[in-house]
Amino acid sequence: KNRLCVILVYLSDNWNEGDGGELIVKTNDGEVKIEPNLGKFVVLDFLDTNLLHEVLISKQQRLSITAWLRSGNSIWG
């Protein structure tokens, strides 16, 4: 409940279609598949309480940096 948004930066430099590890974001219009390509920068707004997402199983090493922007004092809520 304290999460405002998440920031992802993908670091895998040899990702190929079929390797898996894509981020799937559900929207009112369907879903968006985000491939974990090197340097791709993603920001998801968690103030939208209807935001559903998943990460597909990866068949190759998938590297990324993830940062949460939060409100309040709790680091776990």
N, C-alpha and C positions, 0 to 999 in steps of 0.2 A: 504493500500500500504506500510505501515511501518512495518507490521508484518513479522517477520522472521520465527518464529516457535511458536507452542503452546505445553506446557507440561501439561499432565493430570496425576493425581494420584487418583485412585479410593479408596474410604474409606468404601463402603457398605459391611458389613461383612456377610450379609444373602441374597445375591442376588441368585435367582434361575432362571433357564431357563424358559421363559414365563413371567418374571417380566417386560420385556421391558427395555428401557433406554440404549440399545446398541448404540455404535458409529458406523456408517456406513461410510467407506471411499471408494470412487470410484477411481479405478485405470484403466489403459489402458487394463488390463487383466480381468476386472470385478469389483467386490467390495469385501471389507474385512469387516466382522462384528467383532467388538471388544466388548466383554462382560465386564460390569463394576464390575469385581470381586475385592475384597479387596486386596490392595497392587499392583494392576496392574499399570504399569507406561507406558505412551504413549507419544511419541514425534512426532508431525506432522510438516513437512517442508512446510512453507508457501511461500518459494521462488519459488516453483513450482506453477505458476499461474493457472494451470489446476486442482489443488487439489479441489475436490468437496467432501463434507461430510455432514452428518446429524446425529441427535440424535433421536432415536425412542422414542415414548411416553412411559413413565415409569408408571407402575401400582403399584410400590412400591417406598418407599423413596430411592433416588439415591444420594449418597454423593460423592463429589469429590473436589479436589483442582485443580484450573486451573491457569496457569501462562503463560503470553505472553512474548516472547523475541522480542524486537522491535528495530528499527533503527530510527535515527533522534530525534527531540525534541518533536514531537506531541505525546500525549498519546491517542488521539482519532482517528487518521487517518489510 
